[in-house]
Amino acid sequence: MVVLIRRALFASALAGGLGLPALAQPSDFAGVVEPALDSVFVLGIEKADGTFVDVGTGWTIAPDRLATNAHVAEALMEAVPGERVVARRGWSDRNELVLDTGKMLIHPAYGPWNKRLGRMKVRTAGSIKDFEMIAVADVAVLEVVAGDAGTPLKLANVNSPSGEPALSEPVVYVGFPMENISGFPTVHAVPGYVTAKTDFFFTRRPWAESYLIHYSGPVVGGASGSPMLNARGEVIGIISAAEHLAINDGSARASFGFGYGQRVDLAVELLDDSYIANQQARNQRWLERCTDLFIAPEDLMHELELLAAGEAGVDQAAMNLVTRNSETMKPGGDPQRTRIVLEPGYRYGFIAVAHDGTDIDGIVTPTDDDAKELGADRSLDYYPMVWVGPVETSTPVYFTIRAAEDPIQDTPIDLRVVRYDADLLPEPTDEALAAGVEEVFHEETFEVPDPAPAFHTWTFDLSPDYSYLFTAISADFLDINLRLVTDGATVGEDMLADSVPVVSYQPTTPGQCAITLLLPPGITPGSRVSFTAKRTRLSGGEPAPVASTGSVWEAMEALYTPWFVSAGETTEVAHEETFDLAPGNPTQHEFTLTQPAGTKVFFFAFAPDLSDIDMEVLADGTVIATDAQIDHYPGLALAPEPAARTLTVRVTKNAAEAPITGIGFRMLLVH
């Protein structure tokens, strides 16, 4: 059965599927494809055990430079120490290229604009929804540090009229489509036709602004990054995404019929500094397109008023406009402040909208005490809305608008203040008084230690009486992610390429969760990440507990299972036991264990009272691995060794700290 769901595949390392039969092609395509084959590669990560994980396609754009998609480059950057990022002309090719993850240049528009456009709202029949988009500037250039990249492919002069493809013009892409294809990754030449040329907003524009090439031809996972060639053998675009249908209740995908390519000059400009000036000019044009195409700020603020009125049980007609204004948020500029006097007996709504989707926050404070907040909206969106009042006496306040991410350019901000008579509010029931209360139950600033870890995890108990919201913000605007796990299963995650991941969850039964912050490779020690955990009460009752409880083994599995699942690895328990660390006992506990030959092992300990404990592993009396981070769950992984060896594992605590009982320890064999 086909489930009638259509969606664009975006920011996935495996571009989605098309399956329409190819139409007749020019006979001379064979003459342009064959010379290109030695300059097209399958990109992937070679694991420590020699396994090759294919990610996408890349091709030679300049000497020792490969072009691909930004989302493919992001996937390659997830390689961890001990793994190699390589490019091959086939899955078994030994004359591979070695790539440097520290020298991968992603187009600067990719992260900022995709975050913004992903938030923008459009109006459809009877509703408002998110803009369904194809990734903007989804291109990257990779540097080859070893190996022969072959001859650079010929590039079309797409900035001239002669380089513009015609509608229905035959084209062919050369790459490594792999999804649901038998055998191993093999280079394919896949013909098709240009069906449309638009900007990233899906509107017809002059060719100079049409960076999205629509393509009809079979595109499946692995083709991401493939060069799209015209009949002259010139690259005009880079395959980046496709449309597909979800089938079998969403467990599989079927082809839909349209693919998309990024115009090649977006990648070419990364070879020098021209992308800086080019993108500055595009930023202004794209801001204008946002203003033209998406819900106008005035209309969006009106919709927000209607929503708030409905939730409060007030007729929207009872709302009166107090003031409206327009401001400009500048990159690196100061927050915008508007002064309003609150009159007794009214409830006030403060609303703002950023024209280009920049994440902004709204805060209302007394004019004589900026540290005291009367209300705030720090949600990840471009339209904060804050309600305050009623007050007993006339109270001057500031409505402050702050950028939660650095603006790309001078960004117009529209704001609006409305009010209604608080006496119009219906009398709340006891249940209503208990519900809807939002509280921050945990917040901290996590400073990345040295050496920088790949992740950091918090554990909390959850109650079905609450809904939960977890937010992290990178102070350095780095791409960070969040994953929420309960009972060993991932129940929510934000893996988008942004610096502000957000995960929400509504449990149906009491239980424990692990929320893991995933840090990017190469993150600098000392980098700061703000983490906030909020809950909103859905019904009455006592506040939910925060401290972790339950089986120590369940808590441990909730922490480490996502790490191995995300790496495609399975584990088996080779040894487990619980022990105590108390003043009357040694402040360390030792295990003597054997690492089998050719097997990766993982040692993990967990203090159920959340006390800080550390771990070190010794071989022949020499420390070979240490986890001394300030946390209650040290873990150490050791790569396979040719021969079996005996190891000593020590778990320690600070001698001055209180006794710790019931510490869990496991040795896992990783496959």
N, C-alpha and C positions, 0 to 999 in steps of 0.2 A: 504494500500500500504506500502511495506517495503522500506524504504530509505536505500540505500546501504552505510551505514556508520558503520565502525567497530572501536571501541576504547576501551582502557582499562580503567576501573573505578579506579581512584587514589585519595587518600586523601579525601574520602567522608565517612561520618559516616554511610552511608547505602551502603554496598558493592553491586555491580551490579548483574544482573540477568542471570541465566542459567536455562534451562528448559528441558534438554534432559531426556528421560525416564531412570530411574535407571536400571542397569543390575543386573543379579543374584548375590547374596551376600552369604558369608559363613554363614552357619546355626548358628554358635556359636557367631555371633555378638550380639544377644540378651543378651547373658550372660555377655558381657562387657559393653553394653550400660546402662542397668538398674542400676548397681552400680554407674555409673557416674552422673546420673540425679540430685542428691541432691547437686552436686558440680559445676553445671552450672547455670548461672544467666543471666537475662536480665538486662542490665545497663541503667540507665536513670536519668532524673532530675525531681524531684517533685517540681512543681511551688508553689508559695505562696498561690494559691487558691486550692491546693491539686491535681491539674492535673499532671498526670505522663506522661512524654515525653520519649519514649524509644529511645535509641541511638544505642545499639549494644549488643554483648554478651561478658561475661567474665566467667572465670572458676578458680577454686582453684588450684594454682600452689604450694603453700606452706602455712603453718599455717598463717592465717590472711593476706594472699596475693592473689590477683586475677590477672590473666594474660588476656590481651586483645590486640587490635591493638593500635598503637600510634594515628591514626586518630580518634579512638573512645575516647581515653583519652583526646585529644584536644577538642572534642565536649563537654565532661563532664566538662572541665575546663571553659567553657563559662557560667556556672551557676553564677548567681549574688547573692549578699547578700539577704537573705530571702528565697532562694531556697536550696533544699537538693539534694545531689548526692547519689543515693542509688542503691542497687543490689537486685533483687527479683527472686525467683524461679518460678514466674508467675505474670501476671499483677495485680492480686488482693491479692498477698501474703502480709500479715501484719508482718510476721517474717523476715523483710527485714534487709539487711546489710547497714550500713552507711559508706560512703567513704569520705576520706579527700582529697580535690583537691590539697592541698598544699603538699601532700605526694604521688603524682603520678610521677613515674619515667619513662620517655620516653627514648628509646634507643638513645644514643648520636649520632649515625650515621644518624638517621632519618632526622633531619632538615638540617644539612650541605650537606649531599650527595644528597638528593632529590632536593634541590635547584640547585646544580651543574649539575646533570644529566638531569634535566628539561631544561637546557640551551643548552646542547650539540647537535651538528649537525651531521646528517648522510646523506650520499649521496644515493639517489634513482634514478630511471631511469629518467634522464633529469632534476633533481632538487635536492635541498638541503632542508631538513626539520628537525624539532625537533625530538629527540629520543622519541618514544612512550614507556613509561616505566611503570613498576609496582613499587610501593613505596618500597624503600630500608629500611630494618630494621624497618618495620612497626609493632613494638611490644612495649608494655608498661606493667608495673607492678603497681597495685594499692594497697593501704593499707586499710585494714578494721579496722575501729575504734570502731564499735559496731555491734553486731550480730554474729551468728555462720556461718562461711564459709564452714563448712563441712570438709570432708576428702580430702586432696590433691590428685589429679589424678596421676596415675602412669606415669612416664616419660620414654620415650624410650631413651636408650643410643645411641643417633644418632651419636656420635663421634666414635663409634666402627662399624666394618663391620656388626655385627649382627643387628645394629639399622638402617641400610640403607634399605628403602623400595625398592622393586623390581618394575620395570615397569609393569603396568597392575595389580599390587597388589590391592586387594579390601581394602578400608578404609571407615570410616564413620565419619562424623562430627556431633557433638551434640551442638545445639544452638537454637537461636530464630529468624529464618527467618520471616520477617514481610511484606515485600513489596508486595502489591497486593494480600495478603492472607486474607481470611475472618476471622472475629472474632477478638480476642485479642492475644497478644504475647503468644505463646505456645512453650514449648521446643519440638524440633523435632530431631530425629535421621535420618540423611540423608546419604545414602550410595553412593559410587562412586568408582573411580579407579585412581591410580597414573598414569598419562600419560606422564610425563617428569620430569626430575630433572636437573635444570640449575643454573648458577649463576644469579645475578640480571641483567646481560647484555644479557640474553637469549642465552647463549652458553653452550654447554656441557663441564663440568669440572669434575675433581675428586670429589667424594662425599664430601670431606672435604671442598670444596669451593662452593658446590651446595646448596645455602640457599633458593632457590625458588622451591617449590614443586608444579607442575602443576597437576590439579585435574579435573576429569570429573564427574560431578554430579550436581544436581540442587542447585544453590546458589543464594539467593535473598537478598534484603536489610534487614539488621538486623542480618545477619549471621556473620558479621565482628567480629572477635575475638573468634570464635568458635574453640574448640579443635578438631583436626583431629586425630582419633584413629586408630591403626592397630588392627588386629584380636586378639592380646594378651591384648587389652585394654590399650595400652600405647600411650601416646600423642606423635606424631611425628611432628606435625605442627600446625599452627594457621591460619585459614581462613582469608584472608585479602582483596581479590579483585576478580573480574570476568570480563569476556568480555560480551558485549551486543551490540545490534543493536538499533539505533534510528528509530522509526516508527512514522506514523501520523505527518510528517513534523517536527519531533524532539520533539513532545509533550509527547511521551511515550517511553518506552523501551521494547525490546523483548529479550528473551534469545538467547545466541549465542553458548555456548557449552563448555567453558573452564573457570575454576577458578584457583585461586592461593593461596598457603599457605606459610607462613614464617616458616622456620625450627625452632623447638621449643627451641633449645639451645640458640637462640638469646634472648629469654625471660629469660631462666634459668640463664644466666650469669648476669642478672640484680639483682639477689638475693644476690650477693656478689660483690666484686670489680674486678672480673675477666674480665668484659667487657672492662676495660680500656686497659689492655695489649692486649686482643684479637682484639680490634678494631684498635689499632695502627698497628698491623701486617696486618690486612685487608686493612687499608688505603693504604699501599704501593702496595699491590696486585691490588687493585681497580684502583689506578693511572696507573699501567701498563696496565690494561684492557682498560682504556680510550685511552691510546696511541695506543693500537693495533686496536681498533674497530672504533673509531670515525674519522672524517675527520682530517687528519694530519695537524698540525699547518701551515706548508709550503703551503699545498694545500688551506687551508682556507684563508690565507693571499692573495694568488693568486686570489681566487674568489672575495675577497673584493676589490682588485685592479681592476678587471674587472668591478665590479659594479660601482666603483667610476669613472672609465674611461667612462663608458656608460652614467652616469648621467652628466658628465662634457662635453660630446661630443668630447672626445679625443680617438684616437686609442690606445688600450692597448699596442701595439707594440712600441709606442712612449715613454713609461715609461722606465726609466733606474734605475737599482738598485744602491743605494748609499752605503748601508751597511746592514748587517744582523748580528744578535748576539743572544746568549742565556744567560739568567740570571736565578737566583733561588730566588723565593720569600719565605722567611722564616716566620713562625708564630711569630708575634710580631716584625718582622724585619723592617729595614728602606726601604723606597721606592728605586726603581732601577732607575739610571739616566744614560743616554747616551748623549754624547756631539756631536753635528753635526754643521757644518758651512753651513749656507744657502748662496748660490751664487745668485747674481742678475739675474732676468729674468726667474726664475724657480718656479714652484709650487711643494711643497714637501708633501708627504704622509707618516705619521708615523703610523705603524700598529703593534700591539702586540697580542699574543694569549697565554692564560693560559692553560696548558695541561689538567688540571682536571676540568675545568669549573668554577674556582673561579672568582667571579666578580672583575674585575680590571678596573681602570680608566687610561686614558692617557692624559697628560698635556704637552704642549710645552710652554716654557718660555725663555726669553733672559737670558743668563748666568749671566748678571750683575743685574738682577731684577727678583727674583723669584715670586714676587707678581704680576707681569704683565704677563697675559696669552695671548699668541698669538693664542692659540686654545686649546680646551679640548674636550674630550669625556667621559662623566660620565654616559653613558647609563648602564642599568642593563644587562650586558653581559660579556663574557670573551674574547672579541676581540675588544678593543677600536681602533678607526681609526681617526686620526686628520690630516687635510689638512691646510697648511699655505703657505703664499707667494702669488705673488712674492714680493721680497724685493728689495730696491734700492741699497743697499750696502751689502758687505759681513757681515753676522750677525751670530755670534756663539749662539747656543741655546741648551737647555737641553730638551730631551724627557724623562719625568718622568713617571714611571709606579707605581701606588699606589694600594694597595689592598683595595677594597671597603668593604670587609668582611674578617674576620680573616682567613688566610689559615689553612686548616686542617693539613697540613704537608709541608715539603719543596716542593714547587711547581715550576716546570720548566716553564719559560716564554720565548717564542721565539719572537723576534722583527725584524722589517724590515723597512727600509726607502727607498722610491723611489722618483723619481722626473720626471717631464716632462717640456718641453719648454712652458712657459705661452703664448707665441705668437700663439700657436696652438689652444688656446681656441677660440670658436666662439664668435662673437660680441653679447653680451646680448641685448635683447629687453627691452624696458621700463617696460613691464609687468614682464619679468624675473628678472629685478633688484628689483622690488617691492616684488616679491614672494620669498619664501624660507628663509626668514629672521627669525631666531629663537631668541626669547627674553625671559628673565626671568621677569615676571611681578609681582611675589610675592614670597618671601622667608622669612622664619623665623625659629628660633629654639624654639620649644614648650617645655616648662619645665612642667612636670606633677605636678600639685598642690597637696596639702594635705588638705582634703582627695582626693585620686586619683579618677578621673571620669572614666566612661566606654568609653567615646568618646570625641572628640573635632571636631568642624565643622567650615569650612570656606565657605563663599558664594561669588560667582563671577558672573558677567555678561559674556555671551558668544556671539561670533559673528561667522556666517558661513564663514567669510573670513579667519578664522584661524583653525588650528588643535591644540589640547591641550594635554599636558602631565603633570600629577601630580605624584610626587614622594615623599615618606617619608622614612627616614632612622633612625632606632633605634640605638643610640650610644651604648646601652647595648646589642645589638644583640638579642632583644626580638621579639617574634612573634607579629607583628602589621599588621593591614589590612586597606585598603582604600575602600570606597564605594562612587560612584558618582551618584547623583540623579538630574534629571531635570523633571519638571512638575509632581512631585510626584512619578516618576517611576525610578527604578535603571537602569542606562544605561551603567554602567561599574563598575567592582570591582575586587580587587585582594585579595582573601581570602586564598592564599597559606600560608603554614607554613614557613615564612621567615621574615627577619628583614628589607626588602627593598621592600615594595609593590609599584607597578607602575600601573597607570590607564591612558589610552589615550582615546580621544573622538574627533569626528569630528561632530559638530552640523550642521544641515541643515537649521535651522532658528534661529533668535536671541532669546535669552532666558537667564534665570538665572539657575545656578547650585549650589548645595550644595555638597562639598567634605568632607566626614566624616572620621576621623581617629579613628579606633576602637582599643582600648587598651586592653591588656590581663588582666584577673583577677589577683590580687596580684602584679601589677606593683608598683614599689617603687616610692613614691613622690620624685621629683628632677630628675628623669630619663629624658633624653633629646631626642627629636625627631626632626630631621631636615626636614622641609617641603619646597618643591620647586614647583612652578607652572610655566610652560613654555608654550609659544604659538609660532607657526610657521605660518607666513603669507602665505596664498595661493594665494592672489591676491592683487592688490593695494588698497589704501585707508588709512584712518586715523587709528591709533591704537585703538583697542577695549577698551571700558571703563572697569574699574575694580570694582568700587563701585557698591553695590547692588541697584537695582531699581525695579519698578513694585509694584504690590499689596502686601501689608504687609501680607495678609492672604496666598497668594501663597508662599511667602518667608518662612513663618512659617511652612506651610505644607511640603515644600521641606526639611526642617530640621528634623521635628519630625516623619514624616511618615515612613522613613526607620527603625527607632528604633522599632516601633510597628510591622511592617511587618516582620522583622527578628525574633521577639518574637512570631509570630503567633497570634497577638492580633489585635482587631478592636477598633475603637474609634468613639465617637459621641460628638459633641460640645454641652455642657450644658450652656455655657455662653461665650460671646465675646463682646469686646468693644475696642475702641481706646481712648487714653487720652494723655495729655501733661505733661511734667515735666519741669518747667521753674522757673527762680529766683523769679518771682512774685507769683508763686504758691508754695505749699509745695513741698519739694524735695522728697516726697514719695506719693504714691497713694494707697489707701486701698480698698479692696473688701471684703464684707461679703457674704460668700457662704456656701452652705450646701453639705456635702458629704453624699450621700445616703448610707443606710445600705448595707453591703456586696458588695460594689463596689470600685474598684480601681479608683483613680482619678489622673489627671495629670494637673498641672498648668504651663503655658508657656507664656513668654513675649518676644517681639522682637522689638528692636530699629532700625528703617529703616535707620538711619544715621550711624549705626554701633557703637554708643556710648556705653560705659560700663554701664550696669544696673544690679541690684541685686534683689533677691527675698527672702522673708521669709514667713513661714506659722506659725500661732499661733492657739492654741486650749486652750480655757479658760485662755487667757492671757499669755500662756507659748509658747515660740518658739519651734516648734517640727521639723522644717526642714529649711535649709538655703542653698541658692546657691549664693555664693559671689565670684565666679570666675570672672576673667577679660574677659568678653565677652559681646556680645550684645543680647544674647538669653538665659536668665536663665530659667531653667525648674526644677520642683520638682514633684515626684510621691509619692503618699501615698497609702499604702496597705489597703485592705478592713478592715472595722471595723464592729463588730456585730450590732451596733446601729448607726443610723444617728447622725451626729454631725455638729455644726456650726463652721466654720473656718474663720479666718481673714488672707487675703493674702496681703502682702505689696510689692510693687515694688518701688525701691529707686534708686537714682543717687547721685553722689558726688555733694555737694552744690556748689563747685567752678567751675563745668563744665558748658558749654553752655547749653541753653535750648534744650530740646528734644521734638519734636512734632510728633504726629501720631504713638505713641507706640501702638502696638497691644497686646492684652491679651486674652487668651482663657483658659477655664476650660473644660477638656475632661473627659468623662466617658470611662473607658477602660474595654473591655470585652474579 
